[in-house]
Amino acid sequence: MAKATRATAALAKAGIAFTIHAYDYDPDAESIGLQAAAALVEDPARVLKTLMALVDGKPACVILPSDREVSMKRLAAAFGAKGAQMMKPAEAERATGYKVGGISPFGQARQVRTVIEETALAQALVFINGGQRGLQVRLSPRDAMAVLGALAAPVVA
């Protein structure tokens, strides 16, 4: 497994401190985020999942704890929009340049509006997909927010 991805390169270029953590990815897992948390022996609140959505028809990235679900109503409200819906997997892959299960908010093909669940900021360090299936980066959620230009908002259901 390659440890250098567009995501890790983007973080390194931005001067963000992070560590790389590989794990055995299970493509048949019911929840990719929860499977990652279990494989890393970490609290699911610290292992964040990256989801791609359409907010008023425009791509957006949502980062939230792997044991939580996103509220479309709250997601739309976070961006001052009327509506939100999840992107179809093929559409998310085209928009990000990553494969589902390996979608990272860092180093996407085009940077999009990003929101991070505000409760994640209470963690000292979090895990976020490193741009490849079975690869996570551990970093400060505030550093992630800064490098992404993300906003923090309550987006969980």
GIUR-V925740 format. One record per backbone hydrogen bond with DSSP energy under -1.0 kcal/mol. NH is the residue of the N-H (numbers start at 0). CO is the residue of the C=O. If there is no record, write none. Layout:
{{NH	CO} {NH	CO}}
This chain:
{{8	4} {9	5} {10	6} {11	7} {12	8} {13	9} {14	11} {15	10} {18	137} {20	135} {22	133} {28	25} {34	30} {35	31} {36	32} {37	33} {38	34} {39	35} {41	36} {45	42} {47	126} {48	63} {50	61} {52	59} {53	84} {54	57} {55	82} {57	54} {59	52} {60	112} {61	50} {62	114} {63	48} {65	43} {65	46} {67	64} {70	154} {74	70} {75	71} {76	72} {77	73} {78	74} {79	76} {80	75} {84	53} {86	51} {91	87} {92	88} {93	89} {94	90} {95	91} {96	92} {101	98} {108	95} {114	60} {115	150} {116	62} {117	152} {119	116} {120	117} {121	118} {122	119} {125	138} {126	45} {127	136} {129	134} {134	131} {135	20} {136	127} {137	18} {138	125} {143	139} {144	140} {145	141} {146	142} {147	143} {148	144} {149	144} {150	113} {152	115} {156	68}}
